Amino acid sequence: MRKPKQRQTKPRQSKQRKPNDLSRSLAALDLDRTLIAVIEMGASSWLVAGLVPGVERQPLKKLAVDESALLKILHRWREEAEKAGHKIERIAVAFEAGRDGFWLARWLRARGIEAHVIHASSVAVSREHRRAKTDRLDTELLKRAFLGWLRGERDHCKMVAIPTVAEEDARRPGRERESLVGDATRIINRIKSALARLGIRTFNPTLKKAPVLLNDLRTPEGDPIPPNTLDEIKRDMERRHLICEQIRRIEQERVKRLEQAPDTGPNAMVHLLARVTGIGIETADTLVREVLTRNLRDRRAVARYGGLTGAPNQSGSFNREKGLARSGNPRVRRCMIGLAWRFVRLQKDSPLVKWFELRTANARGSRKTMIVALARKLLIALWGAGARGRGAGGYRHASGVIEPSRADTRSNAPSTDRRSDSFGLIRT
C-alpha cells in the first residue's frame, strides 16, 4: 500500500514592521562604555550635563557658545572614565531642536560623535501651574528622556531627522517666498485700512496704475487724501513693488534650476507632480522639498507630519474632537488644504473628489471638516505615487498618475489622455 505523500509546508514568514529609529534607539546600550551628554542651548551660553561611566558625580558645565570648548569637555570626560577603568567606545550627545538648527549635530557627527536632535514638544514636563524651570532642571529632563530613548524604550522622546546642508538650502527659496507673500498681503491690508479710515473702500491698491490713481482719490466729503497719509500709502506701494520684484526673481531662479537638471533628484519629482491637474510648480516644489523627499515610516506618519490628523479628547463617557492636532509642518498643511479645494473644482471625475461629494451631499456645514480628510487622503496618495513609483531611471508610476520614464515611453506606455488611477489622481 502506497503511503500518502506528506504535504510539505513552508514556515510562514511574519511580516516585520519597519522600525522607527526616531522614536527609539535600535543600537544596544552599554552604560559602562557609553558617555552620554545633553546640552541646554541658549543665545549666549550652553549648559552641558553628562553621565560618565565610573564617575559617581554627574558633571555639569556651563560654556560659552563654542563648539571647540564642547569637544574638549567631552574628551576630558572620556579621559576621566578611562582613568576609572571604563573604555569609552561610544559618545552620544543630544540637544533640543530650536533656533540653532542642526549645524552642531552635523559638526559633531563629522568628528565621530553620535549626535541627536530631540523634538522639543516630545519631552514630558510637569503640569503644575507654577513649576520650577531652570536650565539645570531642563538638563535633568533631557537626560532622563535621552537615556530612555537610548535604552530603546518608546514614548520617552522623539528625535528629529537631521538634514544635510543641501537639503536645508533647497527649502529656503520656498520659505522665503512664503514670507514675502505674507509681507505683501500685510502691506495691502494696511493700505486698505488707511483708506477705509477716510471712507474710501472701492480703491484697489494692487493695480499697476494705483500710484497714479491715488492722487485723484477723494473722500466722501470731496477732499483729497491728507498729505501725510498720502505719503505713507505711496511708501507702502513702493515697498510692495520691491517685494513683488523679489518674489518674481525667486520664481525665475527656481525655474532655471529645474531646467538645468530636470531629471535628477527631487527636480524630477517636481516635474512629474506638476503634470497632475491642479498642481503647479509652486505646490509641487513645496510638497517635494518639505514632505515627499523625507524618509517617513508609513501613511500615518505622512498624515501626522502634514498636520492633518485629529486631536481626540476622551475620558470615560466624555468624547469630543478638539480639531486638528497642528503638530506637523504648517507649510504642508496650508498647501494641502488649498490643493484639496482646487481638486474639488478641477478634478470632478477623480475618485477622491467623488468620495468627498458623496460624503458632503446631504450634510450641511460638513465641507470644511471633510476637506481636511480629503487633503489627508490626497497627501497620502501623492506620497504613495512617489514612494512606490521611484525607479532606477527616475520617478514613475505604472498607473499613469505621473509621466513614465523614457524606457516606458519607447515600450507599451499608456497614452497621455486624462485618466484616473487607484490613488484618485488625474493627470493632464
Backbone torsions as a table, in degrees:
resi	resn	phi	psi	omega
1	MET	NA	129.0	-177.1
2	ARG	-76.1	135.9	178.8
3	LYS	-78.2	137.0	178.2
4	PRO	-65.6	141.7	179.7
5	LYS	-69.9	131.7	177.3
6	GLN	-81.2	130.4	-179.0
7	ARG	-73.8	123.3	179.8
8	GLN	-87.1	121.4	-179.2
9	THR	-108.4	133.3	177.4
10	LYS	-83.4	140.6	178.5
11	PRO	-62.3	136.7	-179.1
12	ARG	-72.5	133.7	178.4
13	GLN	-96.5	116.7	-179.1
14	SER	-71.7	140.1	178.1
15	LYS	-73.8	117.2	-179.7
16	GLN	-83.4	133.5	177.7
17	ARG	-72.4	143.1	177.0
18	LYS	-67.1	127.3	-178.8
19	PRO	-69.7	147.0	176.6
20	ASN	-103.7	98.3	-174.1
21	ASP	-77.3	-2.5	177.7
22	LEU	-91.9	-18.6	180.0
23	SER	-95.4	-17.3	178.0
24	ARG	-161.0	157.1	179.4
25	SER	-84.0	140.4	180.0
26	LEU	-98.8	-8.0	179.0
27	ALA	-90.3	140.5	179.2
28	ALA	-66.3	140.1	-177.6
29	LEU	-102.3	122.4	174.6
30	ASP	-112.8	103.6	-175.0
31	LEU	-65.8	-22.4	179.7
32	ASP	-78.7	-14.2	-176.9
33	ARG	-127.8	14.8	-177.5
34	THR	-123.7	127.1	174.2
35	LEU	-98.1	122.4	-175.7
36	ILE	-112.8	134.1	179.5
37	ALA	-143.0	143.8	174.8
38	VAL	-126.3	152.5	-175.8
39	ILE	-126.9	126.3	170.2
40	GLU	-97.6	107.1	-170.4
41	MET	-94.5	129.1	176.5
42	GLY	-120.4	178.0	-178.4
43	ALA	-71.4	-31.9	-176.1
44	SER	-117.4	-11.6	-178.4
45	SER	-155.9	160.7	175.4
46	TRP	-119.5	142.1	174.4
47	LEU	-114.0	116.4	-174.7
48	VAL	-108.6	125.4	177.0
49	ALA	-119.0	142.6	-175.5
50	GLY	-136.3	161.5	171.0
51	LEU	-120.7	105.8	-174.3
52	VAL	-105.2	121.8	178.6
53	PRO	-61.4	135.3	179.0
54	GLY	83.3	-5.7	179.7
55	VAL	-112.1	119.5	-175.3
56	GLU	-68.2	-41.4	179.4
57	ARG	-70.1	153.2	175.9
58	GLN	-104.9	102.8	-171.4
59	PRO	-66.0	146.8	178.7
60	LEU	-139.7	121.7	-174.0
61	LYS	-133.6	130.8	176.0
62	LYS	-97.8	128.9	-176.2
63	LEU	-125.0	158.7	166.6
64	ALA	-73.2	167.1	-179.5
65	VAL	-72.7	86.4	-175.2
66	ASP	-148.5	113.5	-177.8
67	GLU	-69.7	-29.9	178.5
68	SER	-67.2	-39.1	176.7
69	ALA	-65.6	-36.1	176.5
70	LEU	-62.7	-42.7	179.9
71	LEU	-64.8	-37.6	177.4
72	LYS	-64.6	-40.3	178.2
73	ILE	-62.0	-44.0	-179.6
74	LEU	-63.8	-40.7	178.8
75	HIS	-68.0	-36.1	178.6
76	ARG	-66.0	-41.3	178.1
77	TRP	-66.1	-34.3	176.9
78	ARG	-65.7	-39.2	177.9
79	GLU	-65.8	-36.6	176.7
80	GLU	-64.3	-39.9	178.2
81	ALA	-66.0	-39.5	179.2
82	GLU	-67.5	-34.2	174.9
83	LYS	-65.4	-30.3	177.8
84	ALA	-82.2	1.0	176.3
85	GLY	95.9	16.5	-179.8
86	HIS	-118.3	114.6	178.3
87	LYS	-82.0	119.7	-176.4
88	ILE	-84.5	121.6	177.2
89	GLU	-109.9	-9.9	-176.1
90	ARG	-147.6	130.2	174.8
91	ILE	-117.7	117.1	-178.4
92	ALA	-113.8	124.3	-178.3
93	VAL	-123.7	141.3	179.4
94	ALA	-141.9	150.8	173.3
95	PHE	-152.7	162.4	-177.0
96	GLU	-78.5	146.4	174.6
97	ALA	-69.4	139.8	-178.3
98	GLY	-173.8	-145.8	-173.0
99	ARG	-64.1	-31.1	-176.4
100	ASP	-77.8	-8.7	176.1
101	GLY	71.3	-141.6	-171.3
102	PHE	-119.6	8.3	-174.0
103	TRP	-64.1	-37.7	-178.4
104	LEU	-66.7	-38.8	178.3
105	ALA	-63.7	-42.2	177.8
106	ARG	-65.9	-38.4	-179.4
107	TRP	-65.5	-41.4	179.2
108	LEU	-68.9	-41.3	180.0
109	ARG	-64.2	-33.7	178.1
110	ALA	-66.3	-18.1	179.7
111	ARG	-107.5	20.6	172.6
112	GLY	80.6	17.6	179.7
113	ILE	-108.4	133.4	179.4
114	GLU	-75.2	112.3	-175.9
115	ALA	-116.9	138.9	179.0
116	HIS	-133.1	150.8	177.7
117	VAL	-116.5	119.3	-175.7
118	ILE	-85.9	134.3	172.9
119	HIS	-67.4	119.7	-170.1
120	ALA	-61.7	-37.4	-176.8
121	SER	-79.5	-2.7	-179.3
122	SER	-92.6	-4.7	179.7
123	VAL	-89.7	123.0	-178.9
124	ALA	-73.3	135.2	178.6
125	VAL	-125.3	164.6	179.3
126	SER	-67.4	143.7	-179.0
127	ARG	-98.7	18.6	176.4
128	GLU	-65.2	149.1	-175.9
129	HIS	-64.2	-43.9	178.4
130	ARG	-124.5	72.2	-179.9
131	ARG	-79.7	149.2	177.1
132	ALA	-72.4	136.0	-179.4
133	LYS	-139.9	112.4	174.3
134	THR	-135.9	167.7	178.0
135	ASP	-63.4	-35.1	179.1
136	ARG	-65.5	-43.7	177.9
137	LEU	-66.4	-34.8	178.4
138	ASP	-66.1	-37.0	176.8
139	THR	-66.3	-33.8	176.0
140	GLU	-64.6	-41.6	176.8
141	LEU	-62.4	-43.4	-179.8
142	LEU	-65.6	-37.7	179.0
143	LYS	-64.1	-44.5	-180.0
144	ARG	-63.8	-43.1	-179.0
145	ALA	-67.4	-43.2	-178.4
146	PHE	-68.0	-37.5	178.5
147	LEU	-65.1	-41.4	176.4
148	GLY	-64.6	-37.3	178.1
149	TRP	-65.7	-40.7	179.8
150	LEU	-66.9	-30.2	177.3
151	ARG	-72.8	-8.6	179.8
152	GLY	90.1	10.8	-179.8
153	GLU	-86.4	143.5	-177.7
154	ARG	-84.3	162.6	170.6
155	ASP	67.4	14.9	171.6
156	HIS	-82.6	-48.8	175.1
157	CYS	-165.9	169.7	178.2
158	LYS	-125.5	146.0	-178.9
159	MET	-98.8	155.4	177.7
160	VAL	-98.8	137.5	176.1
161	ALA	-67.1	128.2	-176.5
162	ILE	-88.1	113.9	-178.7
163	PRO	-82.0	162.3	173.6
164	THR	-79.8	169.5	178.6
165	VAL	-63.9	-37.9	179.6
166	ALA	-66.1	-39.7	178.8
167	GLU	-66.2	-40.7	177.1
168	GLU	-65.9	-40.5	-178.5
169	ASP	-68.2	-31.8	179.9
170	ALA	-67.0	-23.5	-179.9
171	ARG	-85.7	-13.5	-174.3
172	ARG	-65.0	-43.2	-179.6
173	PRO	-59.8	-43.2	179.5
174	GLY	-65.1	-40.4	179.9
175	ARG	-71.4	-36.3	176.6
176	GLU	-65.5	-41.1	178.3
177	ARG	-62.0	-41.8	178.6
178	GLU	-61.5	-40.8	178.1
179	SER	-65.9	-40.2	179.5
180	LEU	-67.7	-37.6	176.4
181	VAL	-62.2	-39.7	176.3
182	GLY	-64.6	-39.1	177.2
183	ASP	-63.8	-43.0	179.1
184	ALA	-63.6	-39.0	178.6
185	THR	-65.4	-40.1	178.2
186	ARG	-65.0	-36.5	178.3
187	ILE	-66.2	-42.6	178.2
188	ILE	-61.2	-43.9	179.1
189	ASN	-64.7	-35.9	179.1
190	ARG	-67.7	-39.0	177.5
191	ILE	-65.2	-44.4	179.3
192	LYS	-63.4	-37.4	178.9
193	SER	-66.9	-39.5	178.6
194	ALA	-64.1	-38.6	178.5
195	LEU	-73.9	-33.8	179.8
196	ALA	-66.0	-31.7	176.7
197	ARG	-64.3	-21.9	178.2
198	LEU	-97.7	1.9	179.0
199	GLY	88.3	12.0	-179.8
200	ILE	-102.4	116.1	-174.7
201	ARG	-124.0	-6.5	-175.0
202	THR	-101.9	-0.2	-176.7
203	PHE	-82.1	135.8	179.8
204	ASN	-106.2	106.5	-176.9
205	PRO	-74.9	-3.6	-179.1
206	THR	-90.5	-2.4	179.6
207	LEU	-70.8	152.2	178.5
208	LYS	-65.9	-34.3	-179.1
209	LYS	-92.1	15.8	-176.9
210	ALA	-60.4	-42.1	179.0
211	PRO	-62.3	-32.6	179.3
212	VAL	-75.2	-41.9	-178.7
213	LEU	-70.3	-19.0	-177.0
214	LEU	-64.3	-32.0	-177.6
215	ASN	-71.1	-23.0	-177.7
216	ASP	-94.0	0.0	-179.6
217	LEU	-70.3	146.0	178.0
218	ARG	-131.6	145.6	175.9
219	THR	-75.5	168.2	176.4
220	PRO	-57.6	-24.3	176.6
221	GLU	-80.5	-5.3	-179.5
222	GLY	90.0	5.4	-179.5
223	ASP	-91.0	150.8	175.2
224	PRO	-72.5	169.4	178.9
225	ILE	-67.0	134.7	178.4
226	PRO	-55.1	147.4	-171.8
227	PRO	-61.5	-41.1	-179.4
228	ASN	-66.5	-41.4	177.4
229	THR	-65.8	-38.2	178.8
230	LEU	-64.0	-43.0	178.3
231	ASP	-65.1	-39.0	178.8
232	GLU	-62.8	-44.0	-179.2
233	ILE	-65.6	-39.4	179.2
234	LYS	-65.2	-39.8	176.9
235	ARG	-64.4	-38.5	176.7
236	ASP	-64.0	-37.5	178.5
237	MET	-67.2	-39.1	176.1
238	GLU	-63.9	-40.1	178.7
239	ARG	-64.3	-42.2	178.6
240	ARG	-65.9	-38.2	178.2
241	HIS	-62.1	-40.0	177.6
242	LEU	-64.7	-41.7	-179.8
243	ILE	-65.1	-42.6	179.3
244	CYS	-63.5	-35.3	177.4
245	GLU	-67.3	-38.7	177.1
246	GLN	-66.2	-39.5	177.2
247	ILE	-62.8	-41.7	179.5
248	ARG	-63.2	-38.9	179.0
249	ARG	-67.3	-39.9	178.0
250	ILE	-61.0	-44.1	-179.8
251	GLU	-65.8	-38.4	179.0
252	GLN	-67.3	-41.5	178.1
253	GLU	-64.2	-36.6	179.0
254	ARG	-65.7	-42.3	178.4
255	VAL	-62.7	-39.0	178.2
256	LYS	-62.7	-43.7	179.6
257	ARG	-63.7	-38.9	178.8
258	LEU	-68.1	-33.2	-179.8
259	GLU	-77.0	-29.6	-179.3
260	GLN	-69.2	-37.8	179.3
261	ALA	-136.6	73.3	-173.8
262	PRO	-73.2	-20.9	-173.2
263	ASP	-111.7	15.0	-177.4
264	THR	-115.5	135.3	171.8
265	GLY	57.1	-139.9	-177.6
266	PRO	-66.8	-21.4	-179.9
267	ASN	-61.1	-36.4	178.1
268	ALA	-63.9	-40.3	179.0
269	MET	-66.3	-36.4	177.9
270	VAL	-62.8	-45.4	180.0
271	HIS	-63.8	-39.5	-177.7
272	LEU	-70.5	-41.8	177.9
273	LEU	-66.4	-32.8	-178.3
274	ALA	-66.7	-14.5	177.9
275	ARG	-81.0	-13.5	177.8
276	VAL	-75.0	134.7	-178.2
277	THR	-61.3	126.1	179.3
278	GLY	100.1	-8.9	179.9
279	ILE	-112.7	121.6	177.2
280	GLY	-101.4	-176.2	-178.1
281	ILE	-62.9	-41.1	-178.0
282	GLU	-63.4	-48.2	179.3
283	THR	-65.5	-43.2	-179.8
284	ALA	-63.0	-42.5	-179.9
285	ASP	-65.3	-41.2	178.8
286	THR	-62.6	-45.9	-177.4
287	LEU	-66.8	-40.8	-178.0
288	VAL	-67.8	-45.6	-177.0
289	ARG	-71.5	-33.8	-172.6
290	GLU	-90.6	-34.3	-171.7
291	VAL	-135.4	-40.7	-169.0
292	LEU	-73.8	-21.8	177.4
293	THR	-91.8	-0.1	178.1
294	ARG	-81.7	149.8	-179.3
295	ASN	-88.4	78.4	-178.9
296	LEU	-90.1	151.8	-169.2
297	ARG	-72.5	-53.5	-174.6
298	ASP	-155.5	-169.6	-176.6
299	ARG	-63.4	-38.8	179.9
300	ARG	-64.3	-39.4	178.7
301	ALA	-65.8	-35.8	178.1
302	VAL	-64.8	-47.8	-180.0
303	ALA	-64.9	-37.4	-179.8
304	ARG	-69.6	-39.7	178.3
305	TYR	-67.1	-32.8	177.1
306	GLY	-74.7	-4.5	179.6
307	GLY	69.2	29.9	-175.6
308	LEU	-113.9	22.1	177.2
309	THR	-105.1	160.0	-177.3
310	GLY	-84.3	172.5	178.1
311	ALA	-127.8	89.3	-178.0
312	PRO	-72.1	149.1	177.7
313	ASN	-130.8	96.8	-173.1
314	GLN	-129.4	131.9	175.5
315	SER	-154.7	109.7	-177.8
316	GLY	65.9	-124.6	178.3
317	SER	-85.3	-7.3	-179.6
318	PHE	-85.1	123.8	-178.2
319	ASN	-144.9	117.4	-177.0
320	ARG	-150.7	145.6	175.5
321	GLU	-93.4	131.1	-179.6
322	LYS	-93.1	5.8	179.7
323	GLY	97.7	-159.5	-178.5
324	LEU	-66.8	141.7	178.8
325	ALA	-69.4	-29.9	179.2
326	ARG	54.6	33.6	-178.4
327	SER	-98.6	-3.7	-177.1
328	GLY	-98.2	-151.2	-178.7
329	ASN	-81.3	115.3	-177.3
330	PRO	-66.6	-28.0	178.4
331	ARG	-66.8	-41.7	178.0
332	VAL	-65.6	-40.0	-179.4
333	ARG	-63.4	-47.5	179.6
334	ARG	-63.6	-40.2	179.8
335	CYS	-64.0	-42.6	-176.8
336	MET	-73.1	-34.2	177.1
337	ILE	-64.6	-44.3	176.6
338	GLY	-64.6	-39.5	178.6
339	LEU	-65.7	-37.2	179.0
340	ALA	-62.8	-42.4	177.6
341	TRP	-64.5	-37.2	177.2
342	ARG	-66.4	-37.2	178.1
343	PHE	-63.6	-37.3	179.0
344	VAL	-62.0	-34.5	-179.4
345	ARG	-83.1	-38.7	-168.3
346	LEU	-102.4	-18.1	-177.0
347	GLN	-125.4	61.4	-176.8
348	LYS	-68.3	-21.4	179.2
349	ASP	-89.6	-1.4	-179.6
350	SER	-72.1	141.3	177.1
351	PRO	-58.7	-34.5	178.8
352	LEU	-66.6	-42.0	179.1
353	VAL	-68.5	-37.4	176.4
354	LYS	-63.5	-39.6	175.7
355	TRP	-61.7	-41.8	179.9
356	PHE	-63.9	-45.8	-179.1
357	GLU	-65.7	-36.3	178.9
358	LEU	-66.9	-39.6	-178.5
359	ARG	-73.6	-24.5	-176.2
360	THR	-108.5	5.9	-175.6
361	ALA	-64.8	-46.2	-175.5
362	ASN	-112.1	19.6	-179.0
363	ALA	-121.5	103.7	-178.8
364	ARG	-71.3	138.0	177.2
365	GLY	74.9	14.0	-177.4
366	SER	-102.2	-3.8	-175.4
367	ARG	-66.6	-39.7	-179.7
368	LYS	-67.4	-32.4	177.6
369	THR	-74.4	-43.5	-176.3
370	MET	-75.5	-19.4	178.3
371	ILE	-66.5	-27.1	175.7
372	VAL	-67.7	-41.6	177.0
373	ALA	-63.9	-39.3	177.1
374	LEU	-64.6	-42.2	177.9
375	ALA	-62.3	-39.2	178.6
376	ARG	-64.5	-46.3	178.4
377	LYS	-63.8	-37.3	-179.4
378	LEU	-68.2	-40.9	177.8
379	LEU	-63.7	-42.2	178.3
380	ILE	-64.8	-36.6	178.1
381	ALA	-65.2	-44.3	178.7
382	LEU	-65.5	-39.9	177.5
383	TRP	-65.0	-41.6	178.3
384	GLY	-65.6	-39.6	178.9
385	ALA	-64.4	-36.9	179.8
386	GLY	-78.5	-41.3	-175.3
387	ALA	-72.8	-37.0	-177.1
388	ARG	-88.2	-22.3	-176.8
389	GLY	-99.4	18.6	-178.0
390	ARG	-89.2	107.0	-177.8
391	GLY	-104.3	-175.1	-178.4
392	ALA	-69.2	-32.3	-178.6
393	GLY	-90.8	11.2	-179.9
394	GLY	130.7	-166.1	-180.0
395	TYR	-89.1	128.8	176.5
396	ARG	-154.0	164.4	-179.6
397	HIS	-145.1	129.3	-172.7
398	ALA	-68.1	-23.7	-176.6
399	SER	-76.7	-10.5	176.0
400	GLY	94.4	10.6	176.0
401	VAL	-65.7	-42.2	-175.1
402	ILE	-118.6	151.6	-176.8
403	GLU	-56.4	131.8	178.7
404	PRO	-70.8	163.0	179.1
405	SER	-73.0	174.8	-177.4
406	ARG	-64.7	-34.8	179.3
407	ALA	-64.1	-40.0	178.3
408	ASP	-70.1	-31.1	-179.6
409	THR	-67.6	-35.9	179.1
410	ARG	-73.9	-23.8	-178.6
411	SER	-97.2	-150.4	-177.6
412	ASN	-81.3	69.9	-179.5
413	ALA	-84.7	149.9	178.6
414	PRO	-66.9	157.0	-180.0
415	SER	-71.6	171.5	-174.6
416	THR	-98.6	23.3	177.0
417	ASP	-80.3	171.5	-179.1
418	ARG	-72.6	131.2	179.5
419	ARG	-153.9	154.0	178.0
420	SER	-106.3	163.2	-178.4
421	ASP	-135.0	-172.0	-176.1
422	SER	-66.8	-20.3	178.3
423	PHE	-83.7	-9.1	178.1
424	GLY	84.5	21.9	-179.6
425	LEU	-108.6	153.6	176.1
426	ILE	-123.2	128.4	179.2
427	ARG	-93.6	167.8	178.4
428	THR	-79.9	NA	NA
